[in-house]
Amino acid sequence: MTQRFDIVVAEDPQAMLRVVGLFAQRSLVPERLTMERLTMDERGARLHMSLEVAALDARGADILVERLREGVMVVDATRHEVTPA
């Protein structure tokens, strides 16, 4: 099953590398990776990252989400199963 991860991080170049690094540590290469800058608010600017990873089960995806949430620059992380079109 393909999993999509939606991650909001602080606007910092290191945040992007740390997120992708968690996937690399597990030998996972995303099928798709997008990023966009969110509107700045009183807490500062944020980046929204979306990654899709194929052939990852729900349990493995849940573990990854928990690890992502532990990241110092991560504001929020969720995952969703992507169904084929």
Helices and strands as residue ranges (DSSP letters): E 2-10, H 13-25, E 32-37, E 46-53, H 58-69, E 74-82
